[in-house]
């Protein structure tokens, strides 16, 4: 009964009508808004479907990095290419993919609520999964409640099949760190990729995130064995492991990060009973340490086992999911980047260096890949001074102003 017409025909029809100037401009503006929204909605499923065909661990593994975001400050500001975030370094991409694969590999219903009634605030002795003999945490999902969990991700550094490990008697302290930098970048994976020399810390903790089902989680990434020789706390003579927490010094410590700090310190205490938790210096890491010490004082004698969903290697290697099917992006959408088929062939620019978060410096290659603006269908009106439009918002504002000057 009803026939669908294209956006171009609708615009031509509106232009042909003998309408008052203001009414005609408003109708054209609304039509263009609907056209832009429909195009965006139709393009997103296509990109997501293409991404789902590739295993998560392989996505953007061999792609050039010139289309990545210049100065992202969080995970929500990374460039989205073919429906998947594109990180500025292969190392950052590798860790992000590993985290998302672990998230998908451990997906499932939450544990029953009665499993947490005996230890609602972690005010008890925690029974945690056993570490491996070679010093690694088991990858998987450690539940802190029915709507909160820690995602434990294992991502060894490339080129380091073996590590210089310290004897237990040399492991004296476990150090809480915070991101202290001028860029205020709290993207966990950018920070890991910036530590390219010796092992800085074996552990990294993300800001709280929300998965697609509405549950809150924090990512705990291990990049080396817990007893690896690391260089991160000269004021403590580097006598033990540490953890970098995605938190700027003037930001409040989130409750989920505090509980994750309790969990990782408990892991270290079980592996090395003589180790003691400390903060780095000044106020850095002090909130994390205070939360752990309060837990030690207030915990009850009873022992509680936290539910744990282990991620097997086979499940990690075959995990497939779209980005919106894994995480909720808080309404913040990075500008999609559409690359031509020959972009991989001509994308031979020098890969950009990451922001050195922990050292407070930054560097970025000035060479950029110039992308052609997406083709936009315009109404049959004469443009006095055509110009490039960088986005749909600029285009709509320009055409609305144009409509006010058109003689009907």
C-alpha positions in Angstrom: 0.0 0.0 0.0 2.9 2.4 0.9 5.9 2.8 -1.4 9.3 3.7 0.0 11.0 6.6 -1.7 14.6 7.5 -1.6 16.0 10.5 0.2 16.9 12.2 -3.0 13.4 12.0 -4.4 12.0 13.3 -1.1 14.3 16.3 -1.3 13.4 17.0 -4.9 9.7 16.8 -4.0 10.2 19.3 -1.1 12.1 21.7 -3.3 9.4 21.6 -6.0 6.7 22.6 -3.5 5.8 26.2 -3.3 6.3 26.5 0.5 7.1 29.5 2.7 10.8 30.0 3.1 11.0 29.0 6.8 8.7 26.0 6.5 10.6 24.7 3.4 14.0 25.0 5.1 12.7 23.2 8.2 11.3 20.3 6.1 14.6 19.9 4.1 16.6 20.0 7.4 14.4 17.2 8.8 14.6 15.1 5.7 18.4 15.3 5.6 18.5 14.4 9.3 16.5 11.3 8.7 18.5 10.4 5.6 21.8 10.6 7.6 20.4 8.6 10.5 19.1 5.8 8.2 22.5 5.6 6.4 24.3 5.4 9.7 22.0 2.6 10.9 22.3 0.6 7.7 26.1 0.9 7.7 26.7 -0.2 11.3 25.2 -3.8 11.0 27.3 -4.3 7.9 30.6 -3.4 9.7 29.6 -5.5 12.8 28.8 -8.5 10.6 32.1 -8.2 8.8 33.9 -8.1 12.2 32.1 -11.1 13.5 33.4 -13.2 10.7 37.0 -12.8 12.0 38.1 -14.3 15.3 38.6 -11.6 17.9 42.3 -12.4 18.4 43.0 -11.8 14.7 41.2 -8.5 14.2 43.4 -5.6 12.9 46.5 -7.8 13.6 48.1 -7.0 10.2 46.5 -3.6 9.4 48.4 -0.4 9.2 48.0 2.1 12.1 47.7 5.4 10.3 43.9 5.5 10.6 44.1 5.2 14.4 43.0 8.1 16.6 45.6 10.8 17.2 45.1 11.6 20.9 42.6 9.2 22.5 42.1 9.7 26.3 40.0 6.6 26.9 38.8 3.4 25.3 35.7 5.3 23.9 37.9 7.6 21.9 39.7 5.0 19.8 39.0 5.0 16.1 36.5 2.3 14.9 37.5 0.6 11.6 35.2 -2.0 10.2 33.2 -2.1 13.4 36.3 -2.7 15.7 38.6 -0.4 17.6 42.0 0.2 15.8 44.8 0.8 18.3 47.9 2.8 17.4 50.3 -0.1 18.0 50.2 -3.8 17.3 50.9 -4.4 21.0 47.9 -2.4 22.2 45.7 -4.1 19.6 46.9 -7.5 20.8 46.1 -6.8 24.5 42.7 -5.3 23.6 41.8 -8.3 21.5 42.9 -10.7 24.2 40.6 -8.9 26.7 37.6 -8.9 24.4 38.2 -12.6 23.6 38.3 -13.4 27.3 35.1 -11.5 27.8 33.3 -13.5 25.1 34.9 -16.8 26.1 33.5 -16.5 29.6 30.0 -15.1 28.7 27.2 -16.8 30.5 24.6 -16.4 33.3 25.8 -14.8 36.5 26.2 -17.0 39.6 23.4 -17.3 42.1 23.0 -14.5 44.6 23.2 -16.7 47.6 26.9 -17.5 46.8 27.8 -13.9 47.9 25.7 -13.6 51.0 28.4 -14.8 53.3 31.0 -12.2 52.0 29.1 -9.2 50.5 31.9 -6.7 50.8 34.9 -9.0 50.6 35.1 -8.8 54.4 36.2 -12.4 54.7 39.2 -14.6 53.8 39.2 -15.0 50.1 39.8 -18.4 48.4 41.0 -17.6 44.9 42.0 -19.8 41.9 45.5 -21.2 42.1 48.3 -19.5 40.2 50.3 -21.6 37.7 53.7 -22.9 38.8 55.3 -20.5 36.2 53.7 -17.5 37.9 50.6 -16.7 35.9 47.0 -16.0 37.0 44.4 -18.2 35.3 42.5 -16.3 32.6 38.8 -15.9 33.2 36.0 -14.1 35.0 36.2 -13.7 38.8 32.8 -12.8 40.1 32.6 -10.3 43.0 28.8 -10.2 42.9 25.9 -11.0 40.6 26.5 -7.7 38.7 30.3 -7.1 39.2 33.3 -9.1 38.2 37.0 -8.9 37.4 38.2 -10.0 33.9 41.6 -11.6 34.3 43.5 -11.5 31.0 46.8 -13.1 30.2 48.8 -11.4 27.5 52.5 -12.2 27.4 54.8 -9.7 25.7 56.0 -10.6 22.2 59.7 -11.4 21.9 60.0 -12.5 25.5 59.3 -16.3 25.7 61.5 -16.4 28.8 61.7 -13.9 31.7 64.3 -13.2 34.3 62.5 -14.3 37.4 63.5 -13.4 40.9 63.8 -15.9 43.8 61.1 -15.6 46.4 63.5 -14.2 49.1 64.0 -11.1 46.9 60.3 -10.4 46.6 59.6 -8.1 49.5 56.9 -5.6 48.4 53.9 -5.4 46.1 53.5 -1.8 44.9 50.3 0.0 44.0 50.8 2.5 41.2 48.5 5.1 39.4 48.7 6.7 36.0 50.7 9.9 36.5 50.9 11.8 33.2 50.1 15.0 31.4 47.9 13.4 28.7 45.3 12.0 31.3 45.0 9.0 29.0 43.4 6.2 31.0 43.2 3.7 28.2 44.8 0.5 29.6 46.0 -0.9 26.3 47.7 2.3 25.2 49.6 2.3 28.5 50.7 -1.3 28.1 51.9 -0.7 24.6 54.0 2.4 25.8 56.1 0.2 28.1 58.3 -1.3 25.4 61.6 -1.8 27.3 62.1 -4.0 30.3 59.0 -5.2 32.1 57.6 -2.3 34.0 55.0 -4.0 36.0 53.5 -7.5 35.5 49.9 -6.3 36.2 47.6 -3.6 34.9 44.1 -2.7 36.0 41.6 -0.8 33.9 38.9 1.7 34.7 35.5 0.3 35.4 33.6 -0.8 32.3 30.1 -2.0 31.5 29.4 -5.0 29.4 26.6 -5.4 26.9 24.3 -7.0 29.6 24.8 -4.0 32.0 27.2 -5.7 34.4 30.2 -3.7 35.7 33.7 -5.1 35.3 37.4 -4.2 35.5 40.1 -5.7 33.3 43.2 -7.1 35.1 45.9 -7.8 32.6 49.0 -9.8 33.3 51.9 -9.3 30.9 54.6 -11.3 32.6 55.1 -13.8 35.6 54.4 -12.3 39.0 58.0 -12.8 40.0 59.6 -11.3 36.9 62.5 -8.8 37.3 60.6 -5.4 36.8 61.7 -1.8 37.0 58.9 0.4 38.4 59.6 1.4 42.0 63.1 2.6 42.6 62.2 4.0 46.0 61.5 0.4 47.0 64.6 -0.9 45.2 62.3 -2.7 42.7 62.0 -5.6 45.2 58.8 -7.1 44.0 55.9 -6.9 41.5 53.5 -4.0 41.1 50.3 -3.0 39.4 49.5 0.1 37.3 45.9 1.2 37.9 44.1 3.3 35.3 43.4 6.3 37.6 44.8 9.8 37.5 46.1 11.2 40.8 43.3 13.7 41.2 40.5 11.2 40.5 38.6 9.2 43.1 39.3 5.5 43.3 36.3 3.6 42.2 34.9 0.9 44.5 35.4 -1.8 41.8 39.1 -0.8 41.4 39.5 -0.9 45.2 38.1 -4.5 45.4 40.2 -5.5 42.4 43.3 -4.2 44.3 42.3 -6.4 47.3 42.0 -9.4 45.0 45.4 -8.9 43.3 47.1 -8.2 46.7 45.6 -11.4 48.1 46.9 -13.3 45.1 50.4 -12.0 45.8 50.1 -12.7 49.5 49.2 -16.3 48.8 52.0 -16.8 46.4 54.6 -15.1 48.6 53.4 -15.0 52.3 56.2 -12.7 53.4 55.4 -10.0 50.9 53.8 -6.7 52.0 51.6 -4.3 50.1 52.9 -0.7 49.7 52.0 2.4 47.6 54.6 4.0 45.3 55.2 7.5 46.8 53.3 10.6 47.9 49.6 10.0 47.2 50.2 7.6 44.3 48.5 4.3 45.1 47.6 5.3 48.7 43.9 4.8 48.2 44.5 1.3 46.9 46.7 0.5 49.8 44.2 1.9 52.3 41.4 -0.2 50.9 43.6 -3.4 51.2 44.7 -2.6 54.7 41.1 -2.0 55.8 40.2 -5.3 54.3 42.9 -7.1 56.2 41.6 -5.5 59.5 37.9 -6.1 59.0 37.9 -9.5 57.3 36.1 -12.2 59.2 37.5 -15.7 60.0 35.2 -17.5 57.6 36.6 -18.5 54.2 34.7 -17.6 51.0 35.3 -18.9 47.5 34.6 -16.4 44.8 32.9 -18.0 41.7 35.3 -18.2 38.7 34.7 -18.9 35.1 37.9 -20.1 33.4 38.7 -19.2 29.8 40.1 -22.1 27.9 42.6 -21.5 25.1 40.3 -23.1 22.5 37.5 -20.8 23.5 39.8 -17.8 23.3 41.1 -18.6 19.9 37.6 -19.2 18.4 35.8 -16.3 20.1 33.7 -14.2 17.8 31.4 -11.2 18.7 30.7 -7.7 17.6 31.8 -4.7 19.7 28.3 -3.7 20.7 27.6 -7.3 21.7 30.5 -7.2 24.2 30.7 -3.8 25.8 28.5 -0.7 26.4 30.3 2.4 25.2 28.4 4.9 27.4 26.8 6.6 24.4 30.2 7.7 23.1 30.8 6.6 19.6 34.1 7.2 17.9 33.9 8.4 14.3 33.9 5.4 12.0 36.7 5.3 9.4 35.8 3.7 6.1 38.9 2.5 4.2 39.1 1.6 0.5 40.2 -1.9 -0.5 43.6 -0.7 -1.6 44.3 1.1 1.7 46.2 -1.8 3.1 48.5 -1.8 0.0 49.3 2.0 0.2 49.2 2.3 3.9 52.9 2.1 4.3 53.5 5.0 6.6 55.6 4.8 9.7 53.5 3.4 12.5 52.8 6.2 15.0 54.5 6.0 18.4 52.1 5.7 21.4 51.6 8.3 24.1 54.2 7.4 26.8 51.7 7.5 29.6 53.9 6.7 32.5 56.8 8.9 31.4 54.6 11.9 30.8 55.9 12.5 27.2 54.3 12.0 23.9 55.2 11.6 20.3 53.2 11.2 17.1 54.2 11.0 13.5 53.0 14.0 11.5 52.4 11.9 8.4 48.8 10.9 8.0 46.8 8.9 5.5 44.4 11.3 3.7 40.9 9.7 3.6 38.4 10.9 1.0 35.2 12.3 2.5 32.2 9.9 2.1 30.0 10.8 -0.9 26.9 12.7 0.2 23.9 13.1 -2.0 22.7 16.7 -2.1 19.5 18.4 -3.2 19.2 19.9 -6.7 20.1 23.4 -5.7 23.0 25.5 -6.8 25.8 26.0 -4.2 27.4 29.4 -4.4 30.6 28.3 -2.6 31.0 24.5 -2.3 33.3 23.3 0.4 34.3 20.0 2.1 32.0 18.8 4.9 33.8 16.9 7.7 30.6 15.4 9.2 26.8 15.1 9.0 26.3 18.0 11.5 28.3 20.4 9.4 26.5 19.4 6.2 23.1 19.8 7.8 24.0 23.3 9.2 25.3 24.3 5.8 22.2 23.2 3.9 19.9 24.7 6.5 21.6 28.1 5.9 21.4 27.5 2.2 17.6 26.8 2.4 17.1 30.3 3.9 18.7 31.9 0.8 16.9 29.8 -1.9 14.1 31.5 -3.9 11.1 29.2 -4.0 
